[in-house]
């Protein structure tokens, strides 16, 4: 009886040990498989991290290159901007000068047209009066030409008289002409008695008279009909 009890106990212990061995073997195997899986996963992560690190380095290099190019472009834009501002300012100044010159040219054209018309009228009257001025007529000397209310007496000693003053257009008519050696561009001096009033420049000539431009506003304000004109 005692022998049977020990036999049963031995069988139970052996069975228990077998079960425990089988359990421990299965747990060990599962743990080993899990370790293998984790190791493979770790390797995959390390490969991905290395790949991402390479991509990051490449992107940083590209960013640095783009940043340098952008800085260079901004510097050029700033330089060109300063050049454009300078050219714009210079263009504005030149435009002002051009506008002023255009206005001056327009004024000169108007003045020239007026002088041409005036001289044409004078020339017609002079031509008309040529035959009427042979000898003394109506108390006027033989060497005088009467132009309306103007008497153009032939000057002597390189001096003449102002016959008319036009302050609006800044010129005078003088009884000196091409017959007296006067040419366009000549500079003449205006006197009142022995006082020098200023200078005038001949702009157009006829045989017995000429038109001269008043050079200074101060002279234009004071010059009068009858003032003396001298040839240098």
Secondary structure as the mmCIF struct_conf table of DSSP 4:
data_model
#
loop_
_struct_conf.conf_type_id
_struct_conf.id
_struct_conf.beg_label_comp_id
_struct_conf.beg_label_asym_id
_struct_conf.beg_label_seq_id
_struct_conf.end_label_comp_id
_struct_conf.end_label_asym_id
_struct_conf.end_label_seq_id
HELX_RH_AL_P HELX_RH_AL_P1 UNK A 2 UNK A 130
HELX_RH_3T_P HELX_RH_3T_P1 UNK A 131 UNK A 133
BEND BEND1 UNK A 134 UNK A 135
STRN STRN1 UNK A 137 UNK A 137
TURN_TY1_P TURN_TY1_P1 UNK A 138 UNK A 139
STRN STRN2 UNK A 140 UNK A 140
TURN_TY1_P TURN_TY1_P2 UNK A 142 UNK A 143
STRN STRN3 UNK A 144 UNK A 147
TURN_TY1_P TURN_TY1_P3 UNK A 148 UNK A 149
STRN STRN4 UNK A 150 UNK A 153
HELX_LH_PP_P HELX_LH_PP_P1 UNK A 154 UNK A 155
TURN_TY1_P TURN_TY1_P4 UNK A 157 UNK A 158
STRN STRN5 UNK A 159 UNK A 166
TURN_TY1_P TURN_TY1_P5 UNK A 167 UNK A 170
STRN STRN6 UNK A 171 UNK A 174
BEND BEND2 UNK A 175 UNK A 175
HELX_RH_3T_P HELX_RH_3T_P2 UNK A 178 UNK A 180
TURN_TY1_P TURN_TY1_P6 UNK A 181 UNK A 181
TURN_TY1_P TURN_TY1_P7 UNK A 184 UNK A 185
STRN STRN7 UNK A 187 UNK A 192
TURN_TY1_P TURN_TY1_P8 UNK A 193 UNK A 194
STRN STRN8 UNK A 195 UNK A 205
BEND BEND3 UNK A 207 UNK A 208
STRN STRN9 UNK A 210 UNK A 214
HELX_RH_AL_P HELX_RH_AL_P2 UNK A 217 UNK A 222
TURN_TY1_P TURN_TY1_P9 UNK A 225 UNK A 226
STRN STRN10 UNK A 228 UNK A 231
#
